[in-house]
Every structure is written in structure tokens, then in C-alpha cells.
Amino acid sequence: MELITDISKMQAFSLSAKGEGKRIGLVPTMGYLHEGHLSLVRAARAASDTVVVSIFVNPTQFGPGEDFDRYPSDLERDKRLAEEAGADVIFHPSAGDMYPQGFSTYVEETKLSKHLCGLSRPTHFRGVTTVVLKLFNIVLPDAAYFGQKDAQQALIIKRMVRDLNLPVRIEVLPIIREEDGLALSSRNEYLSPEQRGQATVLYGSLVQAARLIGSGERKASRIKEAVMDMIESAGEARIDYVSIVNRDTLDDAEELRGNILIALAVFIGKTRLIDNLELNLTEE
């Protein structure tokens, strides 16, 4: 496996691979890889001739007071895990190269990004779309792989690809969870043992919502209230949002029908975690 840190060398590598007719699969990450990331690498491996994993903690998607300076990092561990999962290249650029002095050009999606995480992190998705477009321009992938845990991010990237006519196929793979249901996240590393136990309330509340829906409840307000009550019962849990929305538009749903996304963001102590559940409710 090759480690590339220089943008021009990454572009040259990709142009050479494409010139040979090879299909490139890209897995964009911020590193500190876990099984969720590795499931994406394996999917890319199965469908691509060349698999590139980008590792870049993107400063433009962090807001003031967020965890940019302490985001977990272990490049040697990431290299080993990525190679075992089937990666051919790790692209690990510096922030100074990705955002040179005087950088002033950003990409912004203006509708989907105003919901859910965009309400409390207003500059976050501008940073995401900008860095992902840059990665697409550098790596030149035929397909890029994202996780369903970041459902809003995946939807926004799909919209960017559509709106800007980018020749990249976006693949979104299922959430990978621990045995107790906690969605895998690099930020789980921040949790103390006690907080780690409390964090299971995120998935537990989604299971509770699914039970209510399975029993026939269709009022979003009642389901949301039950989810919030359960989360608030956990010791250090503090809700950022609990939302029930149309999966495709992210508009709030009042009556559950069609494609629904139940999404939540919760602080456990100082650690902000997200999770979601997709449902397809056919007309009754």
C-alpha cells in the first residue's frame, strides 16, 4: 500500500490509473479508522480496481469550540487497518496544502444543510462539501463511499454531485454498530466507561420509536416525545435535536408516511454523538 501526501502526486497517480482504464473507489475519512470505515473500504475493494482512503481532519467543518484540536489520530494504526481491508493508497494531505494561504473559495448547499445538524453547526456542511469536492478533483474517483450514520451528509453530497454534474457515483452503506447498538464513531473514544454505557440510549431510543411505529403510531410528535423522554433519562445526556423528517427533503414530518428519517444528536458529557433510523412506511 502506498502513502501519498502530495496533492499533485495523488492527481498524477489517479490520472495514470484512469489512463489504464482502472476504476477508482474513494473512501473519505478523518482517520482513526473503525469497523464502519473498514466496511466502506471493503465495499470499494469489491467494486474497484484501485481503492484510495483519504485521511484528513478537515478544519473547515469544525466550528468554534468544537473538537478539531483533539480529534483522535493514529496514522500508523490507520495504515495497517486500511491495508488489511484492501486499500491501495492512503491520501494524507496537510491542511496547509488543502487550504493554502488566501484560500477563499467554498462550495455551499443551501437547502438540505439548513436542517438537523446544520441548525447547531451552521458552517459545518459548507466545510464538508468543499473538502469532498476537492477530494473528488484530486482523487478522480468513479465511486465514493459514505456511511449511513452521517445520513444528512450523504444526502447533501448526493445533491452536490447531482447539481454540479460530477461524474462520481455515491454509495451509502449501512450503519455499523457495537453489540449493544451504539453506532461506531471515532468520537466514541472520548467517552468514559460510564458515559459509554449511557451512550446506548441513542440507539435504544430509536428502537423505542420503531416499536411505537410498529404498533401503529403515526403522530411524529408522540414518537418524538417518547424518544426525548428516554434520552433524558440517561445521566449525562443532553439533546441537541431529535427530528422526524422526510428522508429526501429533511422537512419535518407531522404524520409518518413514505420515506422517513428519525435523526438525533445528543451530547453525552461533552461528546456529541449522532444516530438515525430510516423507515419506509407504505401507504395504508
N, C-alpha and C positions, 0 to 999 in steps of 0.2 A: 504494500500500500504506500502511496506517495503523499507527503505533506507539502502543500503549496501555500505560501503566504503572500506571494506577489500577485497583484491583480492581472498584470499583463501576461504573466506566465500561465495563470489559470485560463485566461481567454485563449491563449495560444494552444494550450492543451486541448481545450474544448473544440476549437476550430479544427485542429488536426483530427480529433476523434470523429467529428461530424463529416470531415472530408473523406474519412474511411467508411462512411455510412453507418457509424455506430449510433445507437440510441442512448442518450444521456438521461439518467434519473437523478434528481436533486432532492436531498433531504435537508431543508434549512433548520438549523438548531442554534441555541445559545450555549450548547455544551452541557457538561455534567450529565452525560447520557444515562438514560434508564431504559427499561424494557419497552416503554412507549415509543421512544425514539427508535430503538432497535427493531421494533416491528415494522416501522416505516422503511428502514434500511433493507430489511429482508424482502419487503414488497417491491421496492425499487430494484433489488437484485434479480428478482424473478421476472421482471418485465423489461430490463435494460441491459445494454452491453457494457455500459460504464456507469458506476454509481459514485456520485460526489456527495459527501456530507459537509455542509458548511458549519463551522463553529465560530460564532461571532456574537458577543454580548453587545447588542445594539444600543448605543447610548440614547438615540433619538426616540426610543419607545418608552423610556423611563421618565416619569415626572419628578418634580421637586420632592425630596423627602422619601423617594422610593429606594429600592434596594440595589441600585446599579453598582455601588462600590463594594457590596458584599455578596454579589451573586456568586454562587458556588462555581468553582473552576478546578479542573484536573485534566490537563491536556493529555498526559501520558496514559491515564486510565481511559479517556475517551478514544484515543488512537487504538488501544488494544480492543476495546469493545466494538468499535466501528469495523475494524478489520475482521474480527470474528463473525460479525453479522453480514459481511460481504461487501463492504465499501472498498472502492479502488483508490479514492482520493479523499483527503480531508483538506478543505479550503479554509484557512485560518488567517484572514487578513487583519491588519491593525486598524484601529479606529481612525488614526491619522491618515491612512490611505483611503479608507472608505469615505471619510468626511474631511477632505483637505481644507486647509485654511481658506476662509472666504466662502465655504460651501453655503449655497443659498437656494437650492432647487429641491422642492419636495413634491411628493405625489399625495393627493388627498381624495379619499372617497367621502362624499358629503351627505349620504343618507343613512346607510346601514351603520356607519360609525357613530351616529348620534344616539344610539340606543345602548342599553346594557352597560358594558364596561366603558363605553365612550362617555357616559354621563359623569362618572367619577374620575376618569382618566382622559381628559379631553384632547390631549396631544398624542396619546398612545398609538392610535391606528395610523395617524399620519407617519409616524416613525416606522411602523410595520410595513405599510405599503411602499414607502420609499426604499427601505432596505431590501425588501423582496424584489422589487423591480430592478434594483441594482444587481442583486444576485442573479436574476434571470439574464440580465445583459452580460454578466461576466461569465457565468457557467454555461449559458445557452442550452438549458435542459429541454428535452422533449416532454418530460413529465416532472412534476414536483409533488412531493408527498407531505401531507399535513395530518395532524391528529384531530379527532372529533372533540377532544376535551376543549380545544380552543375553537368552538363552533362559530362564534362571531367572526373571528379572524379568518377562518376558512371561507366563510361566505363572502367576506369583503375581498379577499384575494381572488375568488372566482369572479366577482363583479369587476375588479380591476382588469383581469385577463380578458373578460368579455368587452368591456368598454374601450380598452386600449388596443384591442385586436392582437393580443400577444399569442404567439404560436406555442403555447405551453398547455399541456393537459394537467388539470389539478385533480389529484387523487386524495380523498379524505378517508382515513381508516379509523376503525372503532377505538374507543377509549380502552386503555389497558389499566386494570385495577389490581390492587392488592387483594389477598384472600378475603379481607374484611370489607372490601368495596371501595376503599379510598383510591381515588384516581391518582395514578403515578404523576409526579411533578418534581422537578428539580428543587422547588421551594419546600417540599416536604422535609428536606434536610434541616431546615430552620427549627422544626418542631421539637420540643422536649418530649420525653416519653408520655407524660400526662397529656400534653397538647395533641400528640399523635393519636391517642385514644379518643379525645374529644372530636378530632377531625373527621371521624367516621360518621358524624351526624350529617355531613353534606350528602353522602350517598344514602344514608338512612332516610333522610327527608324526601329524597327523590323516590325511593321505594314506597314511602308512605303516600306520596302523590299518585304513584302508579296504582296503588291499591284502591284509593278513592275513585280514580277514573275507572278502574276495572269494575267497581261496584256500581257504576252508573253516574257518578257525579260529573257534571259538565260546567258548573259555575267556576270560572277561574278564581274569583275572589275567595271562595270557600277552600279551594285547594291551596291557594297561596297562604291563607291564614293558617292552615294546618301545617304547612311546610315551615312557616316562620315560627310557630309555636314550638315545634320540635327543635329547630336550630337554637332558639333562645334558651332552651332547657340545658344546653351544654355550657359548662362553666365559663370558659373564656371566649365563647363565640360572640361575634358582633357582625350583624348583617350589613353588607354593602348594598346588595339588592337581591330580591327574589322576583323573578319576572316570568310570566307565561305569555308567550308571543307566537305569532305566525312564524314558522321556521324560515320562510323565504323572504319576508319583508321585515321581520323583527318588530312589527307593530303589535301593541298589546292586544291580547285576546280576552274577550269577556265570556263568550260561550265557546267551549272547546269543540272544534270541528276541523277536519282536514289535517294538514301537517302542522304539528305543534312542537315548540321547543320550551321546555321548562329549564330555565337557566338561573344560576345563583352564584354570587360571590360573597364569601364570608371570611372575616378575619378571625383566626384562631390565635389569640395573643396579638402579636404584631405581624403575623404571616397571613397574607391574603391568598386564599385558595378559591378556585372556580370549579364548577362541575355542571353537568347538564344532562337532560334526558330528552330524546326525540321520540315523538309518538305520531302515528298516522291513524287518525280517527276517521273511519269511513262514515259517510252519511247514513244515518239510521232512519 
